[in-house]
Amino acid sequence: MYENPDGTDFDWDNVFPGFNNADPQTRRRYMCVAINDASTEITSTLECDTVKVLDAYRKRDPRLCWNVITPYSHYLGTDAGSNPMDKQFVLADPTKGGSPMEAQAFIRNSEGWNSYFWRKWIPTGNLDGYWGEYTRTPYEFPLIRLGDVLLMLAEAYNEQGFPEKAVAEVNKVRARVSMPDIPTGSHDEIAARIRKERACELAGEGQRYWDLRRWGMLEASVKDATDIFGDLMYTRTYQPRHELWPIPLVELDRNRNLTQNPGW
């Protein structure tokens, strides 16, 4: 979803020809490294170029690497004793050498999936020894922020038939991260760009579910969750009742003309 710096769409096939239609094992050959027996050295396999994989992520819309810890990038975490330690997110191939080196790097999450990790809102280091106390997080989580307001305004302008005003608001958000302006277009084209921009700008901020529901896209968006290689992590299901909240019982008791929303 995150574009190239010039605003063109990113395509994995431009990095590794045939990647998009490859099976998960082939994708692993492109992206996984081997680890030596001492668990201290990362060794690229014949087909894995870690710099190439890094560039596939970091030479993009900068919000990608601000939001997510991507393969072979670094993050200041802690070890089991709460000692600050530089961590590297490594995609390791267990068939090509050594122990998994969990002490030195992020290999996978606790479920065993090869998935990305959030960087946004995640404190670095051990917070001067208070890393386990959530009340001491250094971030003040915003209830609402300017990027969200500008994109809401852009959506309102577009729905009211003012595409130029809508595009101008979207481009204010993009200019902050040095991404090129989007052009004007039809109502549907601009709506699609606004939806994409909200996903990139507001990732991890609790907006996506409500956006998809408001746009009537919730059912179409509920798909099985796959990891970096395309392996199934877990199955998602859609229930129509998630489109509307239940009417509280007390309100039904007060007004007998009301009927409960479907599925509740």
N, C-alpha and C positions, 0 to 999 in steps of 0.2 A: 504493500500500500504506500510506503514512503518513496517519494520520487527521487530521481537523480537531481543533482544540483541545478541543472538547466531546466528543470520542470518536466522532463520527459519521464515516462513510466519506466520503472525498474523491471528488468527481466532476467531471471537466473540463467536463461539460455545464453545470454550475452557474456556471462561469466564462465559457465561450464556448458558448452554446447550439448543439448540433449537432456539437460538436468530436469526440466519440467516434467517430462514424460518418463523419466527414469524410475526404476524401482528403488525402494529404500536402501537396499544394499549397495547399489551403484552410487547413490547420493553419499553414503558413508565413505566410500573410497575417495570422493572429492573433498570431504570436509573433516574426516577423522584423522587423528594422529596416533602414534604409538608412544608408549611410556616405558622407559627402561626398568630393569628389575629393582634398581635402587630407589625408584619413585622420586627422582630428583631432576630428571631430564626429559623434556618433551622432544620427540623426534618425528618430523614429518614423514609420512609414508610417500611412496613414489608419486601418487596422484594427489596428495594433499599439500597445498601451498597455503600455509597459515596466513601469510601476508595478503594473498589473493582473497582469502575468505574474509579477513579483516576489512579489506578495502571494499568488499561487496556491501558491507554495512556502514562503514564510517564515511565513505564518499557518497553520501546521500543527503537528503533532508536532515539537518543536524538534530531534529527532534527525535529521530529514531534512536540515536545513541544516548541522548539525554533521558529518554524514557525507559530504555531497556538495556540490560547487560547482555551484550552480544558475544558470540563465540570468539575466543582468543583475546578479548578485551580484559582489562584489569579493573579491580574494585578493591577498595580498602575495607576489609572485613576483620574478623577476629578468629582466633582458634578456640578450642574448647575451654581454655583458661582465661578467655576474655582479653587476650593479648592482641593488639592491633597487628594485622598481617596483610600484606599485599596478596590478593587472590587473583587467579586467572581462570576464566571460564573456558574449560578445555573439553572438547568433544573427543573422547578417547575410544579407540577401538580395542576392546578387550582381547581380541584374537591376535593382536600384533604387539605383544610384549607387555610384561610387567604387571604390577599391582595398580589399582585404579587411582592412586595418588590423591585420595580425598583430603588428606591433611594439607596439601599444598594448593589444591585448585578445586573449583566447582566442577564436578563431573556431571552430576544429575541431581534432580531434586529428590525429596524423601520418598516419592512414589516410584522412582526409577525412570521417569520420563526424561528424554532429552529435549527439554523445553527452555524457552528464554526465561530470564529473571528480571523482575522490576528493578530499575535504578531510581526512578522518580519516587520521592518520599522516603527512600530507604536511607537511614543515617549511616554514615561511614565511621569506621573505627569502632571503639568501644564506649564512646561518649564519656570519656574520663572515668571509666569504671561503672557507669550507670547504664550500660547497654541493655540490661534486662528490665529496665523500668520504663514502660511505655509513656508515662507522664512526662518524661524528660526528653522526648524527641525534640530536636532542634527546629523542626518545621512547624510553622503555624498554618494548618490546613485551611485553605480559603473556602468560605461559604459561597462566594461568587467572585469571579475575577474578570478583568477587562477582556481577555481573549474570548471568553464565553459570551460576554455582553455584545461584543462586536459581531460575532457569528450569529447570535440570535437576531440582531438588528439586520444583518445581511439576509437572513432567511425571511424576515418580515417584509423587507423591501422587495424581495423576489416574488413573494406571494401576492404583493399588492401591485405588481406590474412595473416595478422600477429596477430593471436589471442593471443599469449602470451604477445606481447607488449600491446595489447588493455587491457587485464586483469590487467597488471601492472599499467596502468594509472588509471583505475577505482579504484584499491585498494589503490592508494595514496589518493584519495578523501575519501574513507571509513575509512582509518586509522586516518584521522584528527578527526573523531567523534567516534573513538574506536569501529567501526563495523568490524566484521571479513572479511577476504579476500573472494572474490568470486573465484570459480575454473574456469579453462579454459574449453572450450567446443566447440561446433560447431559455425559456423558463426551466425546462427539464434538464438542460445541460448545466445551468448554474446551480440548480438544486442538487445535482449529483456532486458538483465540486464542493458545495457547502457541506454536504454529508461527509465527504472524504476529509475535508479540512477539520471538521469537528472531531473525527476519529483520531487524526494525527496530533492535533493540538491538545485535546482533552483526555488523552489516554491515561487510564488509571485514576481518573478523578470522579468516577461514579456517574458519568453522564450517558454512556453508550446504551444501556438497557432502555432508559427513558426516551432517548432519541429514536431508537428503532421502533419502540412501541408507538410513539407519537406519529412516526412516518408510515405506520402500517406495514413495517418490514420485519417485524419480530419473527413471524413464522418462517419466512424465507431465510432468515439469518441463522436459525438454529440448525447447526450442522454438527456432525461428529467432530470432536476435537482431535487434531493430529499434531504430532511433534515436529521438530525441525526437519526430520527425514521423511515425513509422511506416514509414519506409523500411527495407528490408532491409540490414543491415550484413554479416552472414555467416550461413551455414547451419550449424546444429548437428545432430549425429547421435547416436543412442543405440546403445550396444553392451552387450548383456547381461553381457559379461565384466567390465564396470566395477562390477558389484554385489559381486564378490568378488575378492580378490587371488589371484594364482597361488600354488600350494603350491610352495615352493622345491624344486629338483631334488634337493638333498641329502636332504630329508625323504622324497621318493618313493623314493630309493635305500635309505634306512634301513628303510622300511616298505613292503613290496610290496603290502600290502592297501589302501593309499591310491590314490585315483584323482585325476587333475588336475581342478581346477575348470573348468566349461564355458567354452570360448572360448580357453583357454590351451594 
